[in-house]
Amino acid sequence: MKGRKVSGSDVVFWIFAGLLSVFFLIFGIRIARRFHGEKMLYQSVVSLEGLECGEDFEGKLKEIPGISSFIPVIEVPVTLKVEEYRMEATLVGVEFDRLEKQVSRSRKTPLGNTAVLLLGEESLAVMTDQNGHGISEEKKKEFLERYGELEWQYCMAGEEAENWKPCLIAGTLSLPAGDIYISYSQAKEIMGTEETSKFLLTVRGEENYEKALGYFGAGSTQSK
């Protein structure tokens, strides 16, 4: 029995059908990504410096599409030290439960008189040793893995007489990865004030988030 001979029109049809399938697959993936992006929460620390914040500012905030929250942040400039390594850092004082985060490691660490920090996994990249040599990837990985065993200390940036105080690391974050966080209450206690021009902006949807950043003139991309 002879098989059916494939004609040129059959070849064209199957090529067209294949291309059409690929098109719909790519289109479907893009739609799914966009839908997922519009469901996600995005965050940035933004500044009010240079903005006109009149009595109608709160009303303007509510007009930002997708805005979820807008809470104060207190920044604490410090020098952080562990073993022979140290770095200048700005601790971001925020309510931990309002921070969109992905925790990679954690341990139960109650808040008390000792400062408690959350380390972004990339936040130690600028550490240097006593000879001014930058920290290696291997050493950075070791600090992150052994964070609960090490003796961490901090002092206020710019202090002539370095007054080192102990601090505890409650965990490490894969997202946001670039900063170091401290609770809002402890930041307020360390700085002795709650006056601030910095706020944690949370917006639902990537497009809404980008528009909101344009309003504040911010370029940070701490997101989830």
mmCIF file of the C-alpha atoms, coordinates in Angstrom:
data_MODEL
# 
_entry.id   MODEL 
# 
loop_
_atom_site.group_PDB 
_atom_site.id 
_atom_site.type_symbol 
_atom_site.label_atom_id 
_atom_site.label_alt_id 
_atom_site.label_comp_id 
_atom_site.label_asym_id 
_atom_site.label_entity_id 
_atom_site.label_seq_id 
_atom_site.pdbx_PDB_ins_code 
_atom_site.Cartn_x 
_atom_site.Cartn_y 
_atom_site.Cartn_z 
_atom_site.occupancy 
_atom_site.B_iso_or_equiv 
_atom_site.pdbx_formal_charge 
_atom_site.auth_seq_id 
_atom_site.auth_comp_id 
_atom_site.auth_asym_id 
_atom_site.auth_atom_id 
_atom_site.pdbx_PDB_model_num 
ATOM 1   C CA . MET A 1 1   ? 0.000  0.000  0.000  1.00 0.00 ? 1   MET A CA 1 
ATOM 2   C CA . LYS A 1 2   ? 1.425  3.284  -1.069 1.00 0.00 ? 2   LYS A CA 1 
ATOM 3   C CA . GLY A 1 3   ? 1.547  6.199  1.372  1.00 0.00 ? 3   GLY A CA 1 
ATOM 4   C CA . ARG A 1 4   ? -0.014 9.512  0.543  1.00 0.00 ? 4   ARG A CA 1 
ATOM 5   C CA . LYS A 1 5   ? 2.326  11.797 -1.279 1.00 0.00 ? 5   LYS A CA 1 
ATOM 6   C CA . VAL A 1 6   ? 3.072  15.010 0.576  1.00 0.00 ? 6   VAL A CA 1 
ATOM 7   C CA . SER A 1 7   ? 2.297  18.018 -1.553 1.00 0.00 ? 7   SER A CA 1 
ATOM 8   C CA . GLY A 1 8   ? 3.835  21.460 -1.387 1.00 0.00 ? 8   GLY A CA 1 
ATOM 9   C CA . SER A 1 9   ? 0.626  22.884 0.017  1.00 0.00 ? 9   SER A CA 1 
ATOM 10  C CA . ASP A 1 10  ? 0.808  20.389 2.924  1.00 0.00 ? 10  ASP A CA 1 
ATOM 11  C CA . VAL A 1 11  ? 4.316  21.555 3.773  1.00 0.00 ? 11  VAL A CA 1 
ATOM 12  C CA . VAL A 1 12  ? 3.231  25.190 3.706  1.00 0.00 ? 12  VAL A CA 1 
ATOM 13  C CA . PHE A 1 13  ? 0.233  24.381 5.916  1.00 0.00 ? 13  PHE A CA 1 
ATOM 14  C CA . TRP A 1 14  ? 2.290  22.624 8.592  1.00 0.00 ? 14  TRP A CA 1 
ATOM 15  C CA . ILE A 1 15  ? 4.939  25.359 8.587  1.00 0.00 ? 15  ILE A CA 1 
ATOM 16  C CA . PHE A 1 16  ? 2.192  27.950 8.995  1.00 0.00 ? 16  PHE A CA 1 
ATOM 17  C CA . ALA A 1 17  ? 0.543  25.927 11.791 1.00 0.00 ? 17  ALA A CA 1 
ATOM 18  C CA . GLY A 1 18  ? 3.885  25.568 13.573 1.00 0.00 ? 18  GLY A CA 1 
ATOM 19  C CA . LEU A 1 19  ? 4.611  29.293 13.355 1.00 0.00 ? 19  LEU A CA 1 
ATOM 20  C CA . LEU A 1 20  ? 1.111  30.081 14.581 1.00 0.00 ? 20  LEU A CA 1 
ATOM 21  C CA . SER A 1 21  ? 1.580  27.772 17.578 1.00 0.00 ? 21  SER A CA 1 
ATOM 22  C CA . VAL A 1 22  ? 4.880  29.466 18.453 1.00 0.00 ? 22  VAL A CA 1 
ATOM 23  C CA . PHE A 1 23  ? 3.245  32.891 18.159 1.00 0.00 ? 23  PHE A CA 1 
ATOM 24  C CA . PHE A 1 24  ? 0.399  31.961 20.518 1.00 0.00 ? 24  PHE A CA 1 
ATOM 25  C CA . LEU A 1 25  ? 2.859  30.362 22.952 1.00 0.00 ? 25  LEU A CA 1 
ATOM 26  C CA . ILE A 1 26  ? 5.016  33.511 23.121 1.00 0.00 ? 26  ILE A CA 1 
ATOM 27  C CA . PHE A 1 27  ? 1.936  35.724 23.328 1.00 0.00 ? 27  PHE A CA 1 
ATOM 28  C CA . GLY A 1 28  ? 0.532  33.595 26.156 1.00 0.00 ? 28  GLY A CA 1 
ATOM 29  C CA . ILE A 1 29  ? 3.811  33.735 28.103 1.00 0.00 ? 29  ILE A CA 1 
ATOM 30  C CA . ARG A 1 30  ? 3.918  37.533 27.787 1.00 0.00 ? 30  ARG A CA 1 
ATOM 31  C CA . ILE A 1 31  ? 0.322  37.862 28.958 1.00 0.00 ? 31  ILE A CA 1 
ATOM 32  C CA . ALA A 1 32  ? 1.019  35.566 31.930 1.00 0.00 ? 32  ALA A CA 1 
ATOM 33  C CA . ARG A 1 33  ? 4.141  37.546 32.883 1.00 0.00 ? 33  ARG A CA 1 
ATOM 34  C CA . ARG A 1 34  ? 2.301  40.837 32.651 1.00 0.00 ? 34  ARG A CA 1 
ATOM 35  C CA . PHE A 1 35  ? -0.580 39.484 34.734 1.00 0.00 ? 35  PHE A CA 1 
ATOM 36  C CA . HIS A 1 36  ? 1.883  38.166 37.327 1.00 0.00 ? 36  HIS A CA 1 
ATOM 37  C CA . GLY A 1 37  ? 3.745  41.491 37.363 1.00 0.00 ? 37  GLY A CA 1 
ATOM 38  C CA . GLU A 1 38  ? 0.536  43.414 37.988 1.00 0.00 ? 38  GLU A CA 1 
ATOM 39  C CA . LYS A 1 39  ? -0.227 41.207 41.002 1.00 0.00 ? 39  LYS A CA 1 
ATOM 40  C CA . MET A 1 40  ? 3.178  41.619 42.647 1.00 0.00 ? 40  MET A CA 1 
ATOM 41  C CA . LEU A 1 41  ? 4.112  44.160 45.316 1.00 0.00 ? 41  LEU A CA 1 
ATOM 42  C CA . TYR A 1 42  ? 7.085  46.423 44.620 1.00 0.00 ? 42  TYR A CA 1 
ATOM 43  C CA . GLN A 1 43  ? 8.927  48.544 47.184 1.00 0.00 ? 43  GLN A CA 1 
ATOM 44  C CA . SER A 1 44  ? 11.424 51.382 47.304 1.00 0.00 ? 44  SER A CA 1 
ATOM 45  C CA . VAL A 1 45  ? 12.705 53.776 49.910 1.00 0.00 ? 45  VAL A CA 1 
ATOM 46  C CA . VAL A 1 46  ? 11.850 57.221 48.528 1.00 0.00 ? 46  VAL A CA 1 
ATOM 47  C CA . SER A 1 47  ? 12.706 60.711 49.694 1.00 0.00 ? 47  SER A CA 1 
ATOM 48  C CA . LEU A 1 48  ? 10.451 63.718 50.103 1.00 0.00 ? 48  LEU A CA 1 
ATOM 49  C CA . GLU A 1 49  ? 13.392 66.116 49.822 1.00 0.00 ? 49  GLU A CA 1 
ATOM 50  C CA . GLY A 1 50  ? 12.773 68.612 47.052 1.00 0.00 ? 50  GLY A CA 1 
ATOM 51  C CA . LEU A 1 51  ? 9.074  67.785 46.846 1.00 0.00 ? 51  LEU A CA 1 
ATOM 52  C CA . GLU A 1 52  ? 6.313  70.187 47.741 1.00 0.00 ? 52  GLU A CA 1 
ATOM 53  C CA . CYS A 1 53  ? 4.387  68.470 50.530 1.00 0.00 ? 53  CYS A CA 1 
ATOM 54  C CA . GLY A 1 54  ? 1.416  70.681 51.231 1.00 0.00 ? 54  GLY A CA 1 
ATOM 55  C CA . GLU A 1 55  ? -1.830 69.891 52.972 1.00 0.00 ? 55  GLU A CA 1 
ATOM 56  C CA . ASP A 1 56  ? -3.056 67.993 49.901 1.00 0.00 ? 56  ASP A CA 1 
ATOM 57  C CA . PHE A 1 57  ? -0.028 65.655 49.847 1.00 0.00 ? 57  PHE A CA 1 
ATOM 58  C CA . GLU A 1 58  ? -1.956 62.788 51.418 1.00 0.00 ? 58  GLU A CA 1 
ATOM 59  C CA . GLY A 1 59  ? -4.640 63.191 48.775 1.00 0.00 ? 59  GLY A CA 1 
ATOM 60  C CA . LYS A 1 60  ? -2.022 63.088 46.022 1.00 0.00 ? 60  LYS A CA 1 
ATOM 61  C CA . LEU A 1 61  ? -0.631 59.864 47.487 1.00 0.00 ? 61  LEU A CA 1 
ATOM 62  C CA . LYS A 1 62  ? -4.023 58.234 47.278 1.00 0.00 ? 62  LYS A CA 1 
ATOM 63  C CA . GLU A 1 63  ? -4.150 59.134 43.594 1.00 0.00 ? 63  GLU A CA 1 
ATOM 64  C CA . ILE A 1 64  ? -1.109 56.967 42.841 1.00 0.00 ? 64  ILE A CA 1 
ATOM 65  C CA . PRO A 1 65  ? -2.519 53.817 41.145 1.00 0.00 ? 65  PRO A CA 1 
ATOM 66  C CA . GLY A 1 66  ? -1.905 50.620 43.090 1.00 0.00 ? 66  GLY A CA 1 
ATOM 67  C CA . ILE A 1 67  ? -0.393 52.278 46.170 1.00 0.00 ? 67  ILE A CA 1 
ATOM 68  C CA . SER A 1 68  ? -0.538 49.881 49.111 1.00 0.00 ? 68  SER A CA 1 
ATOM 69  C CA . SER A 1 69  ? 1.333  51.710 51.878 1.00 0.00 ? 69  SER A CA 1 
ATOM 70  C CA . PHE A 1 70  ? 3.617  54.656 52.582 1.00 0.00 ? 70  PHE A CA 1 
ATOM 71  C CA . ILE A 1 71  ? 5.394  54.355 55.927 1.00 0.00 ? 71  ILE A CA 1 
ATOM 72  C CA . PRO A 1 72  ? 8.298  56.282 57.502 1.00 0.00 ? 72  PRO A CA 1 
ATOM 73  C CA . VAL A 1 73  ? 11.866 54.997 57.422 1.00 0.00 ? 73  VAL A CA 1 
ATOM 74  C CA . ILE A 1 74  ? 14.679 56.109 59.744 1.00 0.00 ? 74  ILE A CA 1 
ATOM 75  C CA . GLU A 1 75  ? 18.192 55.766 58.371 1.00 0.00 ? 75  GLU A CA 1 
ATOM 76  C CA . VAL A 1 76  ? 21.079 55.047 60.759 1.00 0.00 ? 76  VAL A CA 1 
ATOM 77  C CA . PRO A 1 77  ? 24.601 55.742 59.409 1.00 0.00 ? 77  PRO A CA 1 
ATOM 78  C CA . VAL A 1 78  ? 27.072 53.321 60.991 1.00 0.00 ? 78  VAL A CA 1 
ATOM 79  C CA . THR A 1 79  ? 30.340 51.474 60.652 1.00 0.00 ? 79  THR A CA 1 
ATOM 80  C CA . LEU A 1 80  ? 29.741 47.726 60.847 1.00 0.00 ? 80  LEU A CA 1 
ATOM 81  C CA . LYS A 1 81  ? 32.491 45.339 61.947 1.00 0.00 ? 81  LYS A CA 1 
ATOM 82  C CA . VAL A 1 82  ? 32.947 41.565 62.059 1.00 0.00 ? 82  VAL A CA 1 
ATOM 83  C CA . GLU A 1 83  ? 36.323 39.904 62.669 1.00 0.00 ? 83  GLU A CA 1 
ATOM 84  C CA . GLU A 1 84  ? 38.921 42.110 60.942 1.00 0.00 ? 84  GLU A CA 1 
ATOM 85  C CA . TYR A 1 85  ? 36.449 43.375 58.331 1.00 0.00 ? 85  TYR A CA 1 
ATOM 86  C CA . ARG A 1 86  ? 34.440 46.583 58.431 1.00 0.00 ? 86  ARG A CA 1 
ATOM 87  C CA . MET A 1 87  ? 32.279 48.766 56.209 1.00 0.00 ? 87  MET A CA 1 
ATOM 88  C CA . GLU A 1 88  ? 30.337 52.018 56.184 1.00 0.00 ? 88  GLU A CA 1 
ATOM 89  C CA . ALA A 1 89  ? 26.637 51.296 55.969 1.00 0.00 ? 89  ALA A CA 1 
ATOM 90  C CA . THR A 1 90  ? 23.251 52.931 56.335 1.00 0.00 ? 90  THR A CA 1 
ATOM 91  C CA . LEU A 1 91  ? 20.862 50.802 58.354 1.00 0.00 ? 91  LEU A CA 1 
ATOM 92  C CA . VAL A 1 92  ? 17.317 51.101 57.059 1.00 0.00 ? 92  VAL A CA 1 
ATOM 93  C CA . GLY A 1 93  ? 14.950 51.410 60.021 1.00 0.00 ? 93  GLY A CA 1 
ATOM 94  C CA . VAL A 1 94  ? 11.608 49.934 59.037 1.00 0.00 ? 94  VAL A CA 1 
ATOM 95  C CA . GLU A 1 95  ? 8.848  47.825 60.531 1.00 0.00 ? 95  GLU A CA 1 
ATOM 96  C CA . PHE A 1 96  ? 10.017 44.319 59.656 1.00 0.00 ? 96  PHE A CA 1 
ATOM 97  C CA . ASP A 1 97  ? 6.520  42.986 59.070 1.00 0.00 ? 97  ASP A CA 1 
ATOM 98  C CA . ARG A 1 98  ? 5.881  45.692 56.459 1.00 0.00 ? 98  ARG A CA 1 
ATOM 99  C CA . LEU A 1 99  ? 9.001  44.859 54.460 1.00 0.00 ? 99  LEU A CA 1 
ATOM 100 C CA . GLU A 1 100 ? 8.392  42.680 51.398 1.00 0.00 ? 100 GLU A CA 1 
ATOM 101 C CA . LYS A 1 101 ? 11.214 40.177 51.728 1.00 0.00 ? 101 LYS A CA 1 
ATOM 102 C CA . GLN A 1 102 ? 12.479 36.709 50.952 1.00 0.00 ? 102 GLN A CA 1 
ATOM 103 C CA . VAL A 1 103 ? 14.340 35.267 53.932 1.00 0.00 ? 103 VAL A CA 1 
ATOM 104 C CA . SER A 1 104 ? 17.144 32.856 53.083 1.00 0.00 ? 104 SER A CA 1 
ATOM 105 C CA . ARG A 1 105 ? 18.304 32.185 56.653 1.00 0.00 ? 105 ARG A CA 1 
ATOM 106 C CA . SER A 1 106 ? 16.806 33.126 59.999 1.00 0.00 ? 106 SER A CA 1 
ATOM 107 C CA . ARG A 1 107 ? 16.860 32.489 63.722 1.00 0.00 ? 107 ARG A CA 1 
ATOM 108 C CA . LYS A 1 108 ? 14.562 33.598 66.510 1.00 0.00 ? 108 LYS A CA 1 
ATOM 109 C CA . THR A 1 109 ? 16.018 36.847 67.866 1.00 0.00 ? 109 THR A CA 1 
ATOM 110 C CA . PRO A 1 110 ? 13.843 38.882 70.258 1.00 0.00 ? 110 PRO A CA 1 
ATOM 111 C CA . LEU A 1 111 ? 14.146 42.669 70.206 1.00 0.00 ? 111 LEU A CA 1 
ATOM 112 C CA . GLY A 1 112 ? 15.789 44.094 73.330 1.00 0.00 ? 112 GLY A CA 1 
ATOM 113 C CA . ASN A 1 113 ? 18.562 46.557 74.122 1.00 0.00 ? 113 ASN A CA 1 
ATOM 114 C CA . THR A 1 114 ? 20.888 45.061 71.499 1.00 0.00 ? 114 THR A CA 1 
ATOM 115 C CA . ALA A 1 115 ? 20.391 46.151 67.898 1.00 0.00 ? 115 ALA A CA 1 
ATOM 116 C CA . VAL A 1 116 ? 18.942 43.392 65.696 1.00 0.00 ? 116 VAL A CA 1 
ATOM 117 C CA . LEU A 1 117 ? 19.709 43.451 61.963 1.00 0.00 ? 117 LEU A CA 1 
ATOM 118 C CA . LEU A 1 118 ? 18.623 41.708 58.768 1.00 0.00 ? 118 LEU A CA 1 
ATOM 119 C CA . LEU A 1 119 ? 21.438 41.386 56.217 1.00 0.00 ? 119 LEU A CA 1 
ATOM 120 C CA . GLY A 1 120 ? 20.780 41.545 52.504 1.00 0.00 ? 120 GLY A CA 1 
ATOM 121 C CA . GLU A 1 121 ? 22.924 38.881 50.851 1.00 0.00 ? 121 GLU A CA 1 
ATOM 122 C CA . GLU A 1 122 ? 24.757 41.489 48.749 1.00 0.00 ? 122 GLU A CA 1 
ATOM 123 C CA . SER A 1 123 ? 25.091 44.080 51.525 1.00 0.00 ? 123 SER A CA 1 
ATOM 124 C CA . LEU A 1 124 ? 28.564 42.931 52.632 1.00 0.00 ? 124 LEU A CA 1 
ATOM 125 C CA . ALA A 1 125 ? 30.130 43.372 49.187 1.00 0.00 ? 125 ALA A CA 1 
ATOM 126 C CA . VAL A 1 126 ? 31.959 46.603 50.162 1.00 0.00 ? 126 VAL A CA 1 
ATOM 127 C CA . MET A 1 127 ? 33.574 45.244 53.331 1.00 0.00 ? 127 MET A CA 1 
ATOM 128 C CA . THR A 1 128 ? 37.342 45.617 53.583 1.00 0.00 ? 128 THR A CA 1 
ATOM 129 C CA . ASP A 1 129 ? 39.929 44.113 55.904 1.00 0.00 ? 129 ASP A CA 1 
ATOM 130 C CA . GLN A 1 130 ? 42.426 46.016 58.046 1.00 0.00 ? 130 GLN A CA 1 
ATOM 131 C CA . ASN A 1 131 ? 44.780 46.297 55.040 1.00 0.00 ? 131 ASN A CA 1 
ATOM 132 C CA . GLY A 1 132 ? 42.087 47.792 52.842 1.00 0.00 ? 132 GLY A CA 1 
ATOM 133 C CA . HIS A 1 133 ? 41.587 44.652 50.765 1.00 0.00 ? 133 HIS A CA 1 
ATOM 134 C CA . GLY A 1 134 ? 38.049 43.971 49.608 1.00 0.00 ? 134 GLY A CA 1 
ATOM 135 C CA . ILE A 1 135 ? 36.182 40.974 50.937 1.00 0.00 ? 135 ILE A CA 1 
ATOM 136 C CA . SER A 1 136 ? 36.314 37.830 48.797 1.00 0.00 ? 136 SER A CA 1 
ATOM 137 C CA . GLU A 1 137 ? 33.210 35.969 47.642 1.00 0.00 ? 137 GLU A CA 1 
ATOM 138 C CA . GLU A 1 138 ? 34.307 33.004 49.757 1.00 0.00 ? 138 GLU A CA 1 
ATOM 139 C CA . LYS A 1 139 ? 34.625 35.120 52.909 1.00 0.00 ? 139 LYS A CA 1 
ATOM 140 C CA . LYS A 1 140 ? 31.322 36.880 52.256 1.00 0.00 ? 140 LYS A CA 1 
ATOM 141 C CA . LYS A 1 141 ? 29.612 33.512 51.867 1.00 0.00 ? 141 LYS A CA 1 
ATOM 142 C CA . GLU A 1 142 ? 31.180 32.343 55.133 1.00 0.00 ? 142 GLU A CA 1 
ATOM 143 C CA . PHE A 1 143 ? 29.896 35.414 57.025 1.00 0.00 ? 143 PHE A CA 1 
ATOM 144 C CA . LEU A 1 144 ? 26.388 34.885 55.656 1.00 0.00 ? 144 LEU A CA 1 
ATOM 145 C CA . GLU A 1 145 ? 26.350 31.203 56.524 1.00 0.00 ? 145 GLU A CA 1 
ATOM 146 C CA . ARG A 1 146 ? 27.828 31.707 60.018 1.00 0.00 ? 146 ARG A CA 1 
ATOM 147 C CA . TYR A 1 147 ? 26.018 34.971 60.786 1.00 0.00 ? 147 TYR A CA 1 
ATOM 148 C CA . GLY A 1 148 ? 24.606 33.647 64.067 1.00 0.00 ? 148 GLY A CA 1 
ATOM 149 C CA . GLU A 1 149 ? 27.987 32.481 65.381 1.00 0.00 ? 149 GLU A CA 1 
ATOM 150 C CA . LEU A 1 150 ? 30.016 35.619 64.702 1.00 0.00 ? 150 LEU A CA 1 
ATOM 151 C CA . GLU A 1 151 ? 30.549 38.691 66.875 1.00 0.00 ? 151 GLU A CA 1 
ATOM 152 C CA . TRP A 1 152 ? 29.086 41.655 65.015 1.00 0.00 ? 152 TRP A CA 1 
ATOM 153 C CA . GLN A 1 153 ? 29.615 45.241 66.194 1.00 0.00 ? 153 GLN A CA 1 
ATOM 154 C CA . TYR A 1 154 ? 28.663 48.721 65.063 1.00 0.00 ? 154 TYR A CA 1 
ATOM 155 C CA . CYS A 1 155 ? 29.432 52.325 65.918 1.00 0.00 ? 155 CYS A CA 1 
ATOM 156 C CA . MET A 1 156 ? 27.897 55.528 64.653 1.00 0.00 ? 156 MET A CA 1 
ATOM 157 C CA . ALA A 1 157 ? 29.544 56.764 61.468 1.00 0.00 ? 157 ALA A CA 1 
ATOM 158 C CA . GLY A 1 158 ? 31.935 59.657 61.946 1.00 0.00 ? 158 GLY A CA 1 
ATOM 159 C CA . GLU A 1 159 ? 32.532 59.132 65.673 1.00 0.00 ? 159 GLU A CA 1 
ATOM 160 C CA . GLU A 1 160 ? 36.062 60.251 66.521 1.00 0.00 ? 160 GLU A CA 1 
ATOM 161 C CA . ALA A 1 161 ? 36.284 57.802 69.409 1.00 0.00 ? 161 ALA A CA 1 
ATOM 162 C CA . GLU A 1 162 ? 34.860 54.583 68.031 1.00 0.00 ? 162 GLU A CA 1 
ATOM 163 C CA . ASN A 1 163 ? 32.283 53.436 70.550 1.00 0.00 ? 163 ASN A CA 1 
ATOM 164 C CA . TRP A 1 164 ? 31.655 49.884 69.435 1.00 0.00 ? 164 TRP A CA 1 
ATOM 165 C CA . LYS A 1 165 ? 28.404 48.237 70.454 1.00 0.00 ? 165 LYS A CA 1 
ATOM 166 C CA . PRO A 1 166 ? 27.285 44.651 69.861 1.00 0.00 ? 166 PRO A CA 1 
ATOM 167 C CA . CYS A 1 167 ? 24.537 43.814 67.392 1.00 0.00 ? 167 CYS A CA 1 
ATOM 168 C CA . LEU A 1 168 ? 22.738 40.612 66.499 1.00 0.00 ? 168 LEU A CA 1 
ATOM 169 C CA . ILE A 1 169 ? 21.910 39.294 63.049 1.00 0.00 ? 169 ILE A CA 1 
ATOM 170 C CA . ALA A 1 170 ? 18.415 37.793 62.917 1.00 0.00 ? 170 ALA A CA 1 
ATOM 171 C CA . GLY A 1 171 ? 18.731 36.503 59.367 1.00 0.00 ? 171 GLY A CA 1 
ATOM 172 C CA . THR A 1 172 ? 19.776 37.073 55.777 1.00 0.00 ? 172 THR A CA 1 
ATOM 173 C CA . LEU A 1 173 ? 17.644 38.176 52.833 1.00 0.00 ? 173 LEU A CA 1 
ATOM 174 C CA . SER A 1 174 ? 17.828 37.069 49.238 1.00 0.00 ? 174 SER A CA 1 
ATOM 175 C CA . LEU A 1 175 ? 15.418 39.916 48.479 1.00 0.00 ? 175 LEU A CA 1 
ATOM 176 C CA . PRO A 1 176 ? 15.928 42.794 48.929 1.00 0.00 ? 176 PRO A CA 1 
ATOM 177 C CA . ALA A 1 177 ? 19.602 41.877 48.819 1.00 0.00 ? 177 ALA A CA 1 
ATOM 178 C CA . GLY A 1 178 ? 21.474 45.178 48.800 1.00 0.00 ? 178 GLY A CA 1 
ATOM 179 C CA . ASP A 1 179 ? 20.659 46.750 52.181 1.00 0.00 ? 179 ASP A CA 1 
ATOM 180 C CA . ILE A 1 180 ? 20.838 46.112 55.921 1.00 0.00 ? 180 ILE A CA 1 
ATOM 181 C CA . TYR A 1 181 ? 17.666 46.543 57.952 1.00 0.00 ? 181 TYR A CA 1 
ATOM 182 C CA . ILE A 1 182 ? 16.961 47.388 61.582 1.00 0.00 ? 182 ILE A CA 1 
ATOM 183 C CA . SER A 1 183 ? 13.583 47.671 63.270 1.00 0.00 ? 183 SER A CA 1 
ATOM 184 C CA . TYR A 1 184 ? 11.940 51.088 63.153 1.00 0.00 ? 184 TYR A CA 1 
ATOM 185 C CA . SER A 1 185 ? 11.702 51.259 66.967 1.00 0.00 ? 185 SER A CA 1 
ATOM 186 C CA . GLN A 1 186 ? 15.400 50.536 67.472 1.00 0.00 ? 186 GLN A CA 1 
ATOM 187 C CA . ALA A 1 187 ? 16.400 53.001 64.737 1.00 0.00 ? 187 ALA A CA 1 
ATOM 188 C CA . LYS A 1 188 ? 14.320 55.693 66.436 1.00 0.00 ? 188 LYS A CA 1 
ATOM 189 C CA . GLU A 1 189 ? 15.967 54.932 69.779 1.00 0.00 ? 189 GLU A CA 1 
ATOM 190 C CA . ILE A 1 190 ? 19.495 55.038 68.324 1.00 0.00 ? 190 ILE A CA 1 
ATOM 191 C CA . MET A 1 191 ? 18.934 58.290 66.414 1.00 0.00 ? 191 MET A CA 1 
ATOM 192 C CA . GLY A 1 192 ? 16.911 59.882 69.226 1.00 0.00 ? 192 GLY A CA 1 
ATOM 193 C CA . THR A 1 193 ? 14.258 61.138 66.826 1.00 0.00 ? 193 THR A CA 1 
ATOM 194 C CA . GLU A 1 194 ? 11.572 59.972 64.446 1.00 0.00 ? 194 GLU A CA 1 
ATOM 195 C CA . GLU A 1 195 ? 11.867 62.954 62.128 1.00 0.00 ? 195 GLU A CA 1 
ATOM 196 C CA . THR A 1 196 ? 12.587 61.715 58.633 1.00 0.00 ? 196 THR A CA 1 
ATOM 197 C CA . SER A 1 197 ? 12.238 62.560 54.959 1.00 0.00 ? 197 SER A CA 1 
ATOM 198 C CA . LYS A 1 198 ? 12.478 58.919 53.860 1.00 0.00 ? 198 LYS A CA 1 
ATOM 199 C CA . PHE A 1 199 ? 9.535  56.577 53.396 1.00 0.00 ? 199 PHE A CA 1 
ATOM 200 C CA . LEU A 1 200 ? 8.988  52.995 52.283 1.00 0.00 ? 200 LEU A CA 1 
ATOM 201 C CA . LEU A 1 201 ? 6.698  53.071 49.279 1.00 0.00 ? 201 LEU A CA 1 
ATOM 202 C CA . THR A 1 202 ? 4.761  49.891 48.448 1.00 0.00 ? 202 THR A CA 1 
ATOM 203 C CA . VAL A 1 203 ? 2.888  49.659 45.157 1.00 0.00 ? 203 VAL A CA 1 
ATOM 204 C CA . ARG A 1 204 ? 1.026  46.777 43.532 1.00 0.00 ? 204 ARG A CA 1 
ATOM 205 C CA . GLY A 1 205 ? 1.816  46.254 39.861 1.00 0.00 ? 205 GLY A CA 1 
ATOM 206 C CA . GLU A 1 206 ? 5.032  46.908 37.952 1.00 0.00 ? 206 GLU A CA 1 
ATOM 207 C CA . GLU A 1 207 ? 3.622  49.680 35.737 1.00 0.00 ? 207 GLU A CA 1 
ATOM 208 C CA . ASN A 1 208 ? 2.092  51.461 38.732 1.00 0.00 ? 208 ASN A CA 1 
ATOM 209 C CA . TYR A 1 209 ? 5.396  51.118 40.569 1.00 0.00 ? 209 TYR A CA 1 
ATOM 210 C CA . GLU A 1 210 ? 7.389  52.696 37.742 1.00 0.00 ? 210 GLU A CA 1 
ATOM 211 C CA . LYS A 1 211 ? 4.929  55.599 37.584 1.00 0.00 ? 211 LYS A CA 1 
ATOM 212 C CA . ALA A 1 212 ? 5.173  56.095 41.346 1.00 0.00 ? 212 ALA A CA 1 
ATOM 213 C CA . LEU A 1 213 ? 8.983  56.178 41.206 1.00 0.00 ? 213 LEU A CA 1 
ATOM 214 C CA . GLY A 1 214 ? 8.726  58.849 38.537 1.00 0.00 ? 214 GLY A CA 1 
ATOM 215 C CA . TYR A 1 215 ? 6.605  60.956 40.884 1.00 0.00 ? 215 TYR A CA 1 
ATOM 216 C CA . PHE A 1 216 ? 9.222  60.747 43.641 1.00 0.00 ? 216 PHE A CA 1 
ATOM 217 C CA . GLY A 1 217 ? 12.190 60.875 41.289 1.00 0.00 ? 217 GLY A CA 1 
ATOM 218 C CA . ALA A 1 218 ? 13.447 57.585 42.781 1.00 0.00 ? 218 ALA A CA 1 
ATOM 219 C CA . GLY A 1 219 ? 15.398 54.879 41.056 1.00 0.00 ? 219 GLY A CA 1 
ATOM 220 C CA . SER A 1 220 ? 15.702 52.206 43.715 1.00 0.00 ? 220 SER A CA 1 
ATOM 221 C CA . THR A 1 221 ? 14.374 48.777 42.790 1.00 0.00 ? 221 THR A CA 1 
ATOM 222 C CA . GLN A 1 222 ? 13.846 46.862 45.988 1.00 0.00 ? 222 GLN A CA 1 
ATOM 223 C CA . SER A 1 223 ? 11.076 44.604 44.873 1.00 0.00 ? 223 SER A CA 1 
ATOM 224 C CA . LYS A 1 224 ? 9.209  41.390 45.327 1.00 0.00 ? 224 LYS A CA 1 
# 
